[in-house]
Amino acid sequence: MSSFTITGEQIRAARALARAEQTDLARAAGLSLETIKRLEQIRGPVSAQVRTLDALVRCLEGLGVHLDGDGGVRTTSDRSASRHGAAPAGAPAGPLHRIIYRSVMELSRVGAMKATLADIERVSRTNNVDAGVTGILAAGDGSILAALEGPKPALQRLFGAICTDSRHTEIVVLENRRIMSRHFTDWTLCCGIFPSADQVLAGEPATRDGFHPGRLTLPSALGLLTLFRDLQAGPPRDRRVSIRACPLDGECKDATCAAA
């Protein structure tokens, strides 16, 4: 039985990660389509009978998706099970912390967005690994949504540098707390808006008509970052080796990055 709170954002993100339609989920869980629609429309913890939530959780588990007690979702495939939750090799031991934030890049100071993202990727891969920091940064239309995980002192130093970086404006912290295990066990920079992900991201308020992280609650932000993490392994993103020499400009709907 479900032993933790489930949010509407989690259900929507989990269904998208499972690549299932609302009708498919309703049929597999033995619930009505209207029940699924109602639960997904709720922002925050859902109110439903225990057996309804249990049926939903069991169904999603059967589809290969697990709902975390901290508001996130993750795949339960062998690949995901080996990657998510365990510390990366060489990471410092000790209590873990997570910061999730969103910001807007000041384009008049950034100049070429693609070059800026390439610089962020280069610096992050070196500095974050050395500090034992993992996470993901999603970028689109000049907006940023990111999660950072690792030792609290390292996160404080890193986020302090982000806050003093004049390229960032409108920085909003969605989460800043201790966590039991890592949700992101490597470092990923996910940029670009591709038509191939339209179906997976259908119903996500932040990806409607561009990229708008300001529309997200904390659970939906964590769920969306989880989706972005898993999208990295599939086409067309798996063809990109370098952001600076990105071969996907012709497919990307992010004119802010692709045109620079």
Beta strands, then each sheet from edge to edge (+ up, - down):
strand 1: 65-67
strand 2: 73-75
strand 3: 96-105
strand 4: 134-140
strand 5: 143-150
strand 6: 168-179
strand 7: 187-191
sheet 1: 1+ 2-
sheet 2: 6+ 3- 5+ 4- 7-
end
